[in-house]
């Protein structure tokens, strides 16, 4: 599974970094993925971060 953040839509709320800090981090005022590849043990938490994102800017590619 791969994850990415649409930087044009990210509002910098930091919810994803709180939910799944192993995958997401802040780069200034926007969230980014530390590594696009999501390990199997983090898939559920990463999906949760994407579902909870208030602007739906996290893209999950199975």
N, C-alpha and C positions, 0 to 999 in steps of 0.2 A: 504494500500500500504506500502511496505517496501523498504528501500534504503540501499545500502551498497557501500563501496569503495574497489576496488581491490588495496590493498596497494603495490603490486608488480609492478603495472603499473602506479600508480600515480606519476606525476612529480613535484607536489607541486606548481602548478601555481596559486593556490588560487582563481581561477575563480568561483568554486562552493561556496566557503565561501562568496564571494562577491554577488553572485546571490541569494543564499538561506542560509543566516547565521543562520536561525532558525534551520536548519537541519545539516549543515556541519560546521566543525571547523578544525583547523590545530592541529596536534599532531606532533610537531617537523617539519619535512620536508614533511609530507604527510597529506592529508585530511582524516578525519574520520567523521562518522555520530554521532551526539550527541545521537540520539536515532533512532534505525532502523525503528520504526513505524512513518509514515508520516501522519499527520492529513489531513483531507479532504481539509481544506482551504489552505494548503501548497503544495498540489499535483502538481498543475500546475507549480509553481515556482521550485519545485524539479525536475520535468521532464525537465524544461528548462535548469537547471544546468547540467543534464545528457546529454542532446542533445548538449550543448555547450562545454562539456569537450573535450579538444583537443586530449586526448589519450583514450577516451571512457572507463574510468575505473569505472564509476558510474553504479551500477547495480540496476535496478528497478524491483521489483517483485510485480505484481498486485495481 
